[in-house]
Amino acid sequence: MALVLLASIEVVLPVLALLLEHVGNVRISERHHRHHDTYVVPAPFTRGLVLAMAFMSVLGFVLGWLCAALEFLPGPVPVFAFFDAFIVTSFVMWAILSRYKVSVFDERLFITPFLGPDVTVRYRDIDVMRWTGMRKGSGYRDLVIWAGGRRVGRISGIVDVEQILMAIDRFDALPRVEGGIIS
């Protein structure tokens, strides 16, 4: 029974992710629309996670079958459990990353964070924007937005932060370097 459950997880999650990635939202940044631009996690990144899940699923089945057919130790159950752990973790990461988007409009932006409710920020309400975290593949770090004296949102560096900053057009809210010291 445990073997059937582990094997079904190894099949269902990668197939579900492949289907959702294929028929779901196109996962491209929608730029230069009349009223808004939307920025999402790049499709090659999310697609790579789905392909890694599919590859590990096939590899898990082959190794699990070899352990069962040729009576290798440790047996098929621990092998399936190991590969299932990778697949479940990758699926959760894929689902969280696929949710993230930033939409910019004329006077405000909407952030759909990795976790939690959507955030709306009006550009005129922004007090300060600060860079934080490590650089992402895009070359940018995350950008934390403060408005009304509190932190209201975070734009991940995995999306096109440069274009988002151009739409916000509040460069006065970014830290400035004066005499080698950031103010």
Secondary structure by P-SEA (a helix, b strand, c coil): caaaaaaaaaccaaaaaaaaaaccccccccccccccccccccaaaaaaaaaaaaaaaaaaaaaaaaaaaacccccaaaaaaaaaaaaaaaaaaaaaaaaccccccccbbbbbccccbbbbbbcccccccccccccccccccbbbbbccccccbbbbcccaaaaaaaaaccccccccccccccc
